């Protein structure tokens, strides 16, 4: 029997690093974990539409650093940093209201994704956006795959949809693939993301795999 393993978790410590990095957590492990999960859920809802792909958290007893990777940094930062300051205040308010562990030395960094078409989280949201605009799901999948494969770095892409596709009474699955997706190869740089398209008749689940070549530690380059 085969077991489906999350492509990110499968490569932790080999190609990937943890999205939450704590120093001297000690006995506060449970509080830190709860705080990270709740903050991520809050930011994923708040930043929906800003093409945010990853939320990374670094913390210790005295400092807290939050890194938001997005394809649209200008929309989050706003004019002369007003948006970033508002977001910072909202995060502080959220953490204090729920009495979650939070250091006074708080730093918010917003990083730009240079190639959004090769980022699985951004691509998954693009598919969700197309479905929410009532576009035919097969056309959305085909157009998105063509757009992703136009990128030089990408060597393979797969998009999976599940739910009441096209407003059908019965839920079903559809997937489309182009190129290679070697999931069992640990050195394969595979970017994976999940997203939901919120439709009037229910949610449609979206999964995206993007393969960007193999990474060799001795050379530090992709092939």
Secondary structure as the mmCIF struct_conf table of DSSP 4:
data_model
#
loop_
_struct_conf.conf_type_id
_struct_conf.id
_struct_conf.beg_label_comp_id
_struct_conf.beg_label_asym_id
_struct_conf.beg_label_seq_id
_struct_conf.end_label_comp_id
_struct_conf.end_label_asym_id
_struct_conf.end_label_seq_id
HELX_RH_AL_P HELX_RH_AL_P1 UNK A 7 UNK A 10
TURN_TY1_P TURN_TY1_P1 UNK A 11 UNK A 11
STRN STRN1 UNK A 12 UNK A 12
TURN_TY1_P TURN_TY1_P2 UNK A 13 UNK A 15
STRN STRN2 UNK A 16 UNK A 16
BEND BEND1 UNK A 19 UNK A 19
STRN STRN3 UNK A 20 UNK A 22
BEND BEND2 UNK A 23 UNK A 24
HELX_RH_3T_P HELX_RH_3T_P1 UNK A 26 UNK A 28
HELX_RH_AL_P HELX_RH_AL_P2 UNK A 29 UNK A 46
TURN_TY1_P TURN_TY1_P3 UNK A 47 UNK A 51
STRN STRN4 UNK A 52 UNK A 59
BEND BEND3 UNK A 61 UNK A 62
STRN STRN5 UNK A 63 UNK A 70
BEND BEND4 UNK A 71 UNK A 71
HELX_RH_AL_P HELX_RH_AL_P3 UNK A 73 UNK A 77
HELX_RH_3T_P HELX_RH_3T_P2 UNK A 79 UNK A 81
HELX_RH_AL_P HELX_RH_AL_P4 UNK A 82 UNK A 97
TURN_TY1_P TURN_TY1_P4 UNK A 98 UNK A 99
BEND BEND5 UNK A 104 UNK A 104
STRN STRN6 UNK A 105 UNK A 112
BEND BEND6 UNK A 114 UNK A 114
HELX_RH_3T_P HELX_RH_3T_P3 UNK A 116 UNK A 118
HELX_RH_AL_P HELX_RH_AL_P5 UNK A 120 UNK A 132
TURN_TY1_P TURN_TY1_P5 UNK A 133 UNK A 134
HELX_RH_AL_P HELX_RH_AL_P6 UNK A 137 UNK A 149
TURN_TY1_P TURN_TY1_P6 UNK A 150 UNK A 150
BEND BEND7 UNK A 151 UNK A 151
TURN_TY1_P TURN_TY1_P7 UNK A 152 UNK A 153
STRN STRN7 UNK A 156 UNK A 163
BEND BEND8 UNK A 164 UNK A 164
HELX_RH_3T_P HELX_RH_3T_P4 UNK A 165 UNK A 167
BEND BEND9 UNK A 169 UNK A 170
STRN STRN8 UNK A 172 UNK A 179
TURN_TY1_P TURN_TY1_P8 UNK A 183 UNK A 184
TURN_TY1_P TURN_TY1_P9 UNK A 186 UNK A 187
STRN STRN9 UNK A 188 UNK A 199
TURN_TY1_P TURN_TY1_P10 UNK A 200 UNK A 201
STRN STRN10 UNK A 202 UNK A 216
TURN_TY1_P TURN_TY1_P11 UNK A 217 UNK A 220
STRN STRN11 UNK A 221 UNK A 222
#
